[in-house]
Amino acid sequence: MVKVALFVRLEAKPGKEADVEAFLQGGLALVEEEPATTAWFAIRIGPSTYGIFDAFPDDAGRQAHLAGKVAAALMSQAPDLLSKPPVIEKIDILAAKLPS
């Protein structure tokens, strides 16, 4: 069961869209190593706007993710890839349907 989530909004610098997409696609392998990350989605919202949505069973799992490899990689590459810092929103899950 998931109870909390994160939504991270990313705005690519002009000409860096493919690099942001490659970064997000590469992040999947790192997230697969996180046992408390129940669901993780890298999404494109618009031509240069991207996002990450991930869900966790509790705040400890969410905090572990924020302290993990994907978050560290994102923050280190953000100045090169993004036109502004990532916007990270903490979300409470009210209801969810996940595969069993």
Backbone as XML, in Angstrom:
<?xml version="1.0"?>
<chain id="A" units="angstrom">
  <residue number="1" name="MET">
    <atom name="N" x="0.836" y="-1.179" z="0.000"/>
    <atom name="CA" x="0.000" y="0.000" z="0.000"/>
    <atom name="C" x="0.886" y="1.250" z="0.000"/>
  </residue>
  <residue number="2" name="VAL">
    <atom name="N" x="0.492" y="2.229" z="-0.746"/>
    <atom name="CA" x="1.233" y="3.497" z="-0.785"/>
    <atom name="C" x="0.429" y="4.557" z="-0.039"/>
  </residue>
  <residue number="3" name="LYS">
    <atom name="N" x="1.150" y="5.376" z="0.707"/>
    <atom name="CA" x="0.489" y="6.425" z="1.490"/>
    <atom name="C" x="1.008" y="7.812" z="1.167"/>
  </residue>
  <residue number="4" name="VAL">
    <atom name="N" x="2.251" y="7.900" z="0.648"/>
    <atom name="CA" x="2.844" y="9.191" z="0.333"/>
    <atom name="C" x="3.523" y="9.119" z="-1.026"/>
  </residue>
  <residue number="5" name="ALA">
    <atom name="N" x="3.769" y="10.303" z="-1.612"/>
    <atom name="CA" x="4.371" y="10.353" z="-2.942"/>
    <atom name="C" x="5.177" y="11.636" z="-3.094"/>
  </residue>
  <residue number="6" name="LEU">
    <atom name="N" x="5.829" y="11.718" z="-4.228"/>
    <atom name="CA" x="6.529" y="12.933" z="-4.649"/>
    <atom name="C" x="6.131" y="13.232" z="-6.080"/>
  </residue>
  <residue number="7" name="PHE">
    <atom name="N" x="5.990" y="14.505" z="-6.385"/>
    <atom name="CA" x="5.877" y="14.947" z="-7.775"/>
    <atom name="C" x="6.958" y="15.991" z="-7.982"/>
  </residue>
  <residue number="8" name="VAL">
    <atom name="N" x="7.830" y="15.720" z="-8.939"/>
    <atom name="CA" x="8.952" y="16.611" z="-9.229"/>
    <atom name="C" x="8.762" y="17.151" z="-10.640"/>
  </residue>
  <residue number="9" name="ARG">
    <atom name="N" x="8.712" y="18.463" z="-10.767"/>
    <atom name="CA" x="8.543" y="19.109" z="-12.074"/>
    <atom name="C" x="9.901" y="19.621" z="-12.533"/>
  </residue>
  <residue number="10" name="LEU">
    <atom name="N" x="10.237" y="19.309" z="-13.789"/>
    <atom name="CA" x="11.533" y="19.658" z="-14.363"/>
    <atom name="C" x="11.328" y="20.437" z="-15.654"/>
  </residue>
  <residue number="11" name="GLU">
    <atom name="N" x="12.051" y="21.526" z="-15.816"/>
    <atom name="CA" x="11.992" y="22.329" z="-17.043"/>
    <atom name="C" x="13.373" y="22.278" z="-17.700"/>
  </residue>
  <residue number="12" name="ALA">
    <atom name="N" x="13.446" y="21.642" z="-18.866"/>
    <atom name="CA" x="14.725" y="21.494" z="-19.566"/>
    <atom name="C" x="15.185" y="22.821" z="-20.151"/>
  </residue>
  <residue number="13" name="LYS">
    <atom name="N" x="16.502" y="23.024" z="-20.148"/>
    <atom name="CA" x="17.075" y="24.165" z="-20.868"/>
    <atom name="C" x="16.825" y="23.949" z="-22.356"/>
  </residue>
  <residue number="14" name="PRO">
    <atom name="N" x="16.712" y="25.030" z="-23.124"/>
    <atom name="CA" x="16.554" y="24.876" z="-24.575"/>
    <atom name="C" x="17.695" y="24.021" z="-25.148"/>
  </residue>
  <residue number="15" name="GLY">
    <atom name="N" x="17.321" y="23.034" z="-25.945"/>
    <atom name="CA" x="18.302" y="22.142" z="-26.558"/>
    <atom name="C" x="18.737" y="20.980" z="-25.682"/>
  </residue>
  <residue number="16" name="LYS">
    <atom name="N" x="18.269" y="20.931" z="-24.434"/>
    <atom name="CA" x="18.662" y="19.860" z="-23.504"/>
    <atom name="C" x="17.551" y="18.825" z="-23.290"/>
  </residue>
  <residue number="17" name="GLU">
    <atom name="N" x="16.492" y="18.919" z="-24.062"/>
    <atom name="CA" x="15.356" y="18.021" z="-23.872"/>
    <atom name="C" x="15.760" y="16.548" z="-23.999"/>
  </residue>
  <residue number="18" name="ALA">
    <atom name="N" x="16.511" y="16.207" z="-25.010"/>
    <atom name="CA" x="16.933" y="14.811" z="-25.197"/>
    <atom name="C" x="17.818" y="14.351" z="-24.044"/>
  </residue>
  <residue number="19" name="ASP">
    <atom name="N" x="18.640" y="15.248" z="-23.517"/>
    <atom name="CA" x="19.491" y="14.900" z="-22.377"/>
    <atom name="C" x="18.659" y="14.647" z="-21.117"/>
  </residue>
  <residue number="20" name="VAL">
    <atom name="N" x="17.627" y="15.447" z="-20.908"/>
    <atom name="CA" x="16.746" y="15.240" z="-19.757"/>
    <atom name="C" x="16.021" y="13.900" z="-19.907"/>
  </residue>
  <residue number="21" name="GLU">
    <atom name="N" x="15.540" y="13.607" z="-21.110"/>
    <atom name="CA" x="14.864" y="12.325" z="-21.334"/>
    <atom name="C" x="15.812" y="11.156" z="-21.089"/>
  </residue>
  <residue number="22" name="ALA">
    <atom name="N" x="17.037" y="11.258" z="-21.554"/>
    <atom name="CA" x="18.020" y="10.186" z="-21.332"/>
    <atom name="C" x="18.314" y="10.033" z="-19.840"/>
  </residue>
  <residue number="23" name="PHE">
    <atom name="N" x="18.430" y="11.148" z="-19.128"/>
    <atom name="CA" x="18.658" y="11.090" z="-17.687"/>
    <atom name="C" x="17.505" y="10.360" z="-17.002"/>
  </residue>
  <residue number="24" name="LEU">
    <atom name="N" x="16.281" y="10.733" z="-17.349"/>
    <atom name="CA" x="15.115" y="10.108" z="-16.718"/>
    <atom name="C" x="15.037" y="8.618" z="-17.044"/>
  </residue>
  <residue number="25" name="GLN">
    <atom name="N" x="15.299" y="8.254" z="-18.280"/>
    <atom name="CA" x="15.272" y="6.838" z="-18.651"/>
    <atom name="C" x="16.351" y="6.056" z="-17.901"/>
  </residue>
  <residue number="26" name="GLY">
    <atom name="N" x="17.508" y="6.647" z="-17.714"/>
    <atom name="CA" x="18.584" y="6.005" z="-16.969"/>
    <atom name="C" x="18.295" y="5.908" z="-15.487"/>
  </residue>
  <residue number="27" name="GLY">
    <atom name="N" x="17.443" y="6.777" z="-14.983"/>
    <atom name="CA" x="17.109" y="6.750" z="-13.565"/>
    <atom name="C" x="16.346" y="5.515" z="-13.145"/>
  </residue>
  <residue number="28" name="LEU">
    <atom name="N" x="15.676" y="4.860" z="-14.070"/>
    <atom name="CA" x="14.890" y="3.676" z="-13.739"/>
    <atom name="C" x="15.746" y="2.599" z="-13.078"/>
  </residue>
  <residue number="29" name="ALA">
    <atom name="N" x="16.929" y="2.350" z="-13.609"/>
    <atom name="CA" x="17.794" y="1.310" z="-13.043"/>
    <atom name="C" x="18.169" y="1.629" z="-11.592"/>
  </residue>
  <residue number="30" name="LEU">
    <atom name="N" x="18.389" y="2.901" z="-11.288"/>
    <atom name="CA" x="18.732" y="3.287" z="-9.920"/>
    <atom name="C" x="17.537" y="3.122" z="-8.985"/>
  </residue>
  <residue number="31" name="VAL">
    <atom name="N" x="16.368" y="3.473" z="-9.450"/>
    <atom name="CA" x="15.165" y="3.383" z="-8.625"/>
    <atom name="C" x="14.799" y="1.924" z="-8.352"/>
  </residue>
  <residue number="32" name="GLU">
    <atom name="N" x="15.101" y="1.046" z="-9.283"/>
    <atom name="CA" x="14.805" y="-0.372" z="-9.077"/>
    <atom name="C" x="15.564" y="-0.942" z="-7.882"/>
  </residue>
  <residue number="33" name="GLU">
    <atom name="N" x="16.636" y="-0.279" z="-7.469"/>
    <atom name="CA" x="17.416" y="-0.716" z="-6.305"/>
    <atom name="C" x="16.809" y="-0.234" z="-4.988"/>
  </residue>
  <residue number="34" name="GLU">
    <atom name="N" x="15.766" y="0.578" z="-5.042"/>
    <atom name="CA" x="15.152" y="1.146" z="-3.841"/>
    <atom name="C" x="13.915" y="0.326" z="-3.431"/>
  </residue>
  <residue number="35" name="PRO">
    <atom name="N" x="14.015" y="-0.482" z="-2.396"/>
    <atom name="CA" x="12.884" y="-1.343" z="-2.040"/>
    <atom name="C" x="11.626" y="-0.581" z="-1.607"/>
  </residue>
  <residue number="36" name="ALA">
    <atom name="N" x="11.767" y="0.617" z="-1.080"/>
    <atom name="CA" x="10.597" y="1.360" z="-0.603"/>
    <atom name="C" x="9.959" y="2.235" z="-1.679"/>
  </residue>
  <residue number="37" name="THR">
    <atom name="N" x="10.541" y="2.261" z="-2.878"/>
    <atom name="CA" x="9.910" y="2.996" z="-3.972"/>
    <atom name="C" x="8.955" y="2.027" z="-4.663"/>
  </residue>
  <residue number="38" name="THR">
    <atom name="N" x="7.671" y="2.152" z="-4.336"/>
    <atom name="CA" x="6.657" y="1.218" z="-4.820"/>
    <atom name="C" x="6.316" y="1.461" z="-6.282"/>
  </residue>
  <residue number="39" name="ALA">
    <atom name="N" x="6.235" y="2.719" z="-6.664"/>
    <atom name="CA" x="5.915" y="3.089" z="-8.050"/>
    <atom name="C" x="6.762" y="4.291" z="-8.431"/>
  </residue>
  <residue number="40" name="TRP">
    <atom name="N" x="7.219" y="4.321" z="-9.684"/>
    <atom name="CA" x="8.055" y="5.422" z="-10.166"/>
    <atom name="C" x="7.749" y="5.646" z="-11.642"/>
  </residue>
  <residue number="41" name="PHE">
    <atom name="N" x="7.463" y="6.881" z="-11.986"/>
    <atom name="CA" x="7.144" y="7.243" z="-13.368"/>
    <atom name="C" x="7.950" y="8.468" z="-13.765"/>
  </residue>
  <residue number="42" name="ALA">
    <atom name="N" x="8.597" y="8.412" z="-14.907"/>
    <atom name="CA" x="9.218" y="9.576" z="-15.529"/>
    <atom name="C" x="8.278" y="9.973" z="-16.671"/>
  </residue>
  <residue number="43" name="ILE">
    <atom name="N" x="7.873" y="11.238" z="-16.711"/>
    <atom name="CA" x="6.859" y="11.664" z="-17.673"/>
    <atom name="C" x="7.277" y="12.932" z="-18.414"/>
  </residue>
  <residue number="44" name="ARG">
    <atom name="N" x="6.716" y="13.089" z="-19.617"/>
    <atom name="CA" x="6.864" y="14.341" z="-20.353"/>
    <atom name="C" x="5.512" y="15.029" z="-20.308"/>
  </residue>
  <residue number="45" name="ILE">
    <atom name="N" x="5.501" y="16.277" z="-19.862"/>
    <atom name="CA" x="4.270" y="17.045" z="-19.728"/>
    <atom name="C" x="4.073" y="17.953" z="-20.940"/>
  </residue>
  <residue number="46" name="GLY">
    <atom name="N" x="5.166" y="18.448" z="-21.487"/>
    <atom name="CA" x="5.127" y="19.337" z="-22.647"/>
    <atom name="C" x="6.451" y="19.256" z="-23.373"/>
  </residue>
  <residue number="47" name="PRO">
    <atom name="N" x="6.669" y="20.106" z="-24.371"/>
    <atom name="CA" x="7.887" y="20.027" z="-25.183"/>
    <atom name="C" x="9.189" y="20.078" z="-24.374"/>
  </residue>
  <residue number="48" name="SER">
    <atom name="N" x="9.220" y="20.867" z="-23.305"/>
    <atom name="CA" x="10.434" y="20.961" z="-22.497"/>
    <atom name="C" x="10.167" y="20.748" z="-21.007"/>
  </residue>
  <residue number="49" name="THR">
    <atom name="N" x="8.953" y="20.317" z="-20.682"/>
    <atom name="CA" x="8.562" y="20.118" z="-19.292"/>
    <atom name="C" x="8.422" y="18.629" z="-19.007"/>
  </residue>
  <residue number="50" name="TYR">
    <atom name="N" x="9.073" y="18.201" z="-17.938"/>
    <atom name="CA" x="9.098" y="16.793" z="-17.556"/>
    <atom name="C" x="8.713" y="16.662" z="-16.099"/>
  </residue>
  <residue number="51" name="GLY">
    <atom name="N" x="8.500" y="15.438" z="-15.683"/>
    <atom name="CA" x="8.173" y="15.209" z="-14.291"/>
    <atom name="C" x="8.555" y="13.823" z="-13.846"/>
  </residue>
  <residue number="52" name="ILE">
    <atom name="N" x="8.603" y="13.672" z="-12.539"/>
    <atom name="CA" x="8.792" y="12.368" z="-11.908"/>
    <atom name="C" x="7.684" y="12.245" z="-10.873"/>
  </residue>
  <residue number="53" name="PHE">
    <atom name="N" x="6.984" y="11.128" z="-10.912"/>
    <atom name="CA" x="6.003" y="10.813" z="-9.880"/>
    <atom name="C" x="6.407" y="9.489" z="-9.276"/>
  </residue>
  <residue number="54" name="ASP">
    <atom name="N" x="6.554" y="9.461" z="-7.970"/>
    <atom name="CA" x="6.876" y="8.208" z="-7.306"/>
    <atom name="C" x="6.091" y="8.086" z="-6.013"/>
  </residue>
  <residue number="55" name="ALA">
    <atom name="N" x="5.806" y="6.842" z="-5.624"/>
    <atom name="CA" x="4.968" y="6.584" z="-4.454"/>
    <atom name="C" x="5.664" y="5.617" z="-3.504"/>
  </residue>
  <residue number="56" name="PHE">
    <atom name="N" x="5.330" y="5.769" z="-2.220"/>
    <atom name="CA" x="6.023" y="5.053" z="-1.152"/>
    <atom name="C" x="5.025" y="4.608" z="-0.091"/>
  </residue>
  <residue number="57" name="PRO">
    <atom name="N" x="5.355" y="3.559" z="0.665"/>
    <atom name="CA" x="4.447" y="3.099" z="1.712"/>
    <atom name="C" x="4.406" y="4.041" z="2.920"/>
  </residue>
  <residue number="58" name="ASP">
    <atom name="N" x="5.467" y="4.821" z="3.117"/>
    <atom name="CA" x="5.526" y="5.704" z="4.288"/>
    <atom name="C" x="6.562" y="6.804" z="4.061"/>
  </residue>
  <residue number="59" name="ASP">
    <atom name="N" x="6.622" y="7.737" z="5.002"/>
    <atom name="CA" x="7.543" y="8.858" z="4.859"/>
    <atom name="C" x="9.000" y="8.419" z="4.929"/>
  </residue>
  <residue number="60" name="ALA">
    <atom name="N" x="9.290" y="7.346" z="5.656"/>
    <atom name="CA" x="10.672" y="6.853" z="5.716"/>
    <atom name="C" x="11.148" y="6.433" z="4.326"/>
  </residue>
  <residue number="61" name="GLY">
    <atom name="N" x="10.287" y="5.773" z="3.560"/>
    <atom name="CA" x="10.630" y="5.390" z="2.193"/>
    <atom name="C" x="10.829" y="6.593" z="1.293"/>
  </residue>
  <residue number="62" name="ARG">
    <atom name="N" x="9.968" y="7.583" z="1.479"/>
    <atom name="CA" x="10.088" y="8.814" z="0.684"/>
    <atom name="C" x="11.398" y="9.527" z="1.010"/>
  </residue>
  <residue number="63" name="GLN">
    <atom name="N" x="11.730" y="9.622" z="2.292"/>
    <atom name="CA" x="12.973" y="10.277" z="2.701"/>
    <atom name="C" x="14.195" y="9.508" z="2.191"/>
  </residue>
  <residue number="64" name="ALA">
    <atom name="N" x="14.119" y="8.170" z="2.213"/>
    <atom name="CA" x="15.224" y="7.365" z="1.692"/>
    <atom name="C" x="15.425" y="7.647" z="0.202"/>
  </residue>
  <residue number="65" name="HIS">
    <atom name="N" x="14.337" y="7.804" z="-0.528"/>
    <atom name="CA" x="14.431" y="8.110" z="-1.951"/>
    <atom name="C" x="15.059" y="9.491" z="-2.165"/>
  </residue>
  <residue number="66" name="LEU">
    <atom name="N" x="14.614" y="10.467" z="-1.381"/>
    <atom name="CA" x="15.165" y="11.817" z="-1.509"/>
    <atom name="C" x="16.660" y="11.860" z="-1.179"/>
  </residue>
  <residue number="67" name="ALA">
    <atom name="N" x="17.124" y="10.918" z="-0.379"/>
    <atom name="CA" x="18.543" y="10.843" z="-0.017"/>
    <atom name="C" x="19.302" y="9.850" z="-0.907"/>
  </residue>
  <residue number="68" name="GLY">
    <atom name="N" x="18.619" y="9.287" z="-1.918"/>
    <atom name="CA" x="19.197" y="8.233" z="-2.739"/>
    <atom name="C" x="19.959" y="8.711" z="-3.961"/>
  </residue>
  <residue number="69" name="LYS">
    <atom name="N" x="20.326" y="7.748" z="-4.792"/>
    <atom name="CA" x="21.186" y="7.980" z="-5.955"/>
    <atom name="C" x="20.526" y="8.837" z="-7.039"/>
  </residue>
  <residue number="70" name="VAL">
    <atom name="N" x="19.241" y="8.609" z="-7.292"/>
    <atom name="CA" x="18.574" y="9.380" z="-8.355"/>
    <atom name="C" x="18.499" y="10.856" z="-7.963"/>
  </residue>
  <residue number="71" name="ALA">
    <atom name="N" x="18.121" y="11.116" z="-6.730"/>
    <atom name="CA" x="18.023" y="12.512" z="-6.277"/>
    <atom name="C" x="19.393" y="13.188" z="-6.322"/>
  </residue>
  <residue number="72" name="ALA">
    <atom name="N" x="20.425" y="12.479" z="-5.891"/>
    <atom name="CA" x="21.784" y="13.045" z="-5.925"/>
    <atom name="C" x="22.217" y="13.327" z="-7.357"/>
  </residue>
  <residue number="73" name="ALA">
    <atom name="N" x="21.935" y="12.401" z="-8.261"/>
    <atom name="CA" x="22.299" y="12.600" z="-9.670"/>
    <atom name="C" x="21.530" y="13.774" z="-10.262"/>
  </residue>
  <residue number="74" name="LEU">
    <atom name="N" x="20.251" y="13.880" z="-9.942"/>
    <atom name="CA" x="19.445" y="14.984" z="-10.458"/>
    <atom name="C" x="19.989" y="16.322" z="-9.980"/>
  </residue>
  <residue number="75" name="MET">
    <atom name="N" x="20.277" y="16.421" z="-8.707"/>
    <atom name="CA" x="20.757" y="17.698" z="-8.180"/>
    <atom name="C" x="22.136" y="18.052" z="-8.749"/>
  </residue>
  <residue number="76" name="SER">
    <atom name="N" x="22.971" y="17.057" z="-9.013"/>
    <atom name="CA" x="24.300" y="17.361" z="-9.565"/>
    <atom name="C" x="24.218" y="17.771" z="-11.030"/>
  </residue>
  <residue number="77" name="GLN">
    <atom name="N" x="23.243" y="17.228" z="-11.773"/>
    <atom name="CA" x="23.127" y="17.546" z="-13.202"/>
    <atom name="C" x="22.142" y="18.670" z="-13.500"/>
  </residue>
  <residue number="78" name="ALA">
    <atom name="N" x="21.364" y="19.076" z="-12.505"/>
    <atom name="CA" x="20.344" y="20.100" z="-12.710"/>
    <atom name="C" x="20.893" y="21.395" z="-13.317"/>
  </residue>
  <residue number="79" name="PRO">
    <atom name="N" x="22.026" y="21.927" z="-12.850"/>
    <atom name="CA" x="22.499" y="23.188" z="-13.436"/>
    <atom name="C" x="22.784" y="23.094" z="-14.937"/>
  </residue>
  <residue number="80" name="ASP">
    <atom name="N" x="23.198" y="21.931" z="-15.402"/>
    <atom name="CA" x="23.504" y="21.746" z="-16.824"/>
    <atom name="C" x="22.253" y="21.467" z="-17.654"/>
  </residue>
  <residue number="81" name="LEU">
    <atom name="N" x="21.297" y="20.732" z="-17.071"/>
    <atom name="CA" x="20.141" y="20.263" z="-17.835"/>
    <atom name="C" x="18.895" y="21.134" z="-17.719"/>
  </residue>
  <residue number="82" name="LEU">
    <atom name="N" x="18.720" y="21.788" z="-16.570"/>
    <atom name="CA" x="17.443" y="22.446" z="-16.280"/>
    <atom name="C" x="17.556" y="23.962" z="-16.292"/>
  </residue>
  <residue number="83" name="SER">
    <atom name="N" x="16.469" y="24.611" z="-16.735"/>
    <atom name="CA" x="16.449" y="26.073" z="-16.787"/>
    <atom name="C" x="16.168" y="26.697" z="-15.423"/>
  </residue>
  <residue number="84" name="LYS">
    <atom name="N" x="15.644" y="25.886" z="-14.491"/>
    <atom name="CA" x="15.412" y="26.345" z="-13.118"/>
    <atom name="C" x="15.475" y="25.121" z="-12.207"/>
  </residue>
  <residue number="85" name="PRO">
    <atom name="N" x="15.642" y="25.324" z="-10.916"/>
    <atom name="CA" x="15.724" y="24.173" z="-10.016"/>
    <atom name="C" x="14.463" y="23.318" z="-10.064"/>
  </residue>
  <residue number="86" name="PRO">
    <atom name="N" x="14.601" y="22.009" z="-9.827"/>
    <atom name="CA" x="13.418" y="21.145" z="-9.786"/>
    <atom name="C" x="12.445" y="21.615" z="-8.707"/>
  </residue>
  <residue number="87" name="VAL">
    <atom name="N" x="11.162" y="21.487" z="-8.991"/>
    <atom name="CA" x="10.121" y="21.785" z="-8.010"/>
    <atom name="C" x="9.674" y="20.447" z="-7.435"/>
  </residue>
  <residue number="88" name="ILE">
    <atom name="N" x="9.927" y="20.235" z="-6.142"/>
    <atom name="CA" x="9.624" y="18.963" z="-5.495"/>
    <atom name="C" x="8.436" y="19.153" z="-4.562"/>
  </residue>
  <residue number="89" name="GLU">
    <atom name="N" x="7.364" y="18.414" z="-4.829"/>
    <atom name="CA" x="6.160" y="18.502" z="-4.007"/>
    <atom name="C" x="5.945" y="17.179" z="-3.288"/>
  </residue>
  <residue number="90" name="LYS">
    <atom name="N" x="5.726" y="17.249" z="-1.976"/>
    <atom name="CA" x="5.376" y="16.071" z="-1.182"/>
    <atom name="C" x="3.863" y="15.931" z="-1.212"/>
  </residue>
  <residue number="91" name="ILE">
    <atom name="N" x="3.401" y="14.719" z="-1.494"/>
    <atom name="CA" x="1.982" y="14.452" z="-1.716"/>
    <atom name="C" x="1.518" y="13.332" z="-0.782"/>
  </residue>
  <residue number="92" name="ASP">
    <atom name="N" x="0.302" y="13.415" z="-0.296"/>
    <atom name="CA" x="-0.337" y="12.327" z="0.435"/>
    <atom name="C" x="-1.245" y="11.578" z="-0.540"/>
  </residue>
  <residue number="93" name="ILE">
    <atom name="N" x="-1.158" y="10.255" z="-0.540"/>
    <atom name="CA" x="-2.001" y="9.416" z="-1.397"/>
    <atom name="C" x="-3.299" y="9.117" z="-0.657"/>
  </residue>
  <residue number="94" name="LEU">
    <atom name="N" x="-4.425" y="9.419" z="-1.269"/>
    <atom name="CA" x="-5.731" y="9.142" z="-0.674"/>
    <atom name="C" x="-6.277" y="7.782" z="-1.083"/>
  </residue>
  <residue number="95" name="ALA">
    <atom name="N" x="-5.990" y="7.365" z="-2.317"/>
    <atom name="CA" x="-6.427" y="6.063" z="-2.827"/>
    <atom name="C" x="-5.515" y="5.692" z="-3.984"/>
  </residue>
  <residue number="96" name="ALA">
    <atom name="N" x="-5.329" y="4.403" z="-4.200"/>
    <atom name="CA" x="-4.443" y="3.958" z="-5.280"/>
    <atom name="C" x="-4.864" y="2.577" z="-5.766"/>
  </residue>
  <residue number="97" name="LYS">
    <atom name="N" x="-4.575" y="2.321" z="-7.039"/>
    <atom name="CA" x="-4.729" y="0.989" z="-7.615"/>
    <atom name="C" x="-3.373" y="0.610" z="-8.188"/>
  </residue>
  <residue number="98" name="LEU">
    <atom name="N" x="-2.792" y="-0.431" z="-7.637"/>
    <atom name="CA" x="-1.490" y="-0.910" z="-8.073"/>
    <atom name="C" x="-1.590" y="-2.402" z="-8.409"/>
  </residue>
  <residue number="99" name="PRO">
    <atom name="N" x="-0.682" y="-2.902" z="-9.261"/>
    <atom name="CA" x="-0.686" y="-4.348" z="-9.512"/>
    <atom name="C" x="-0.388" y="-5.115" z="-8.225"/>
  </residue>
  <residue number="100" name="SER">
    <atom name="N" x="-0.952" y="-6.312" z="-8.106"/>
    <atom name="CA" x="-0.670" y="-7.093" z="-6.892"/>
    <atom name="C" x="0.548" y="-7.968" z="-7.034"/>
  </residue>
</chain>
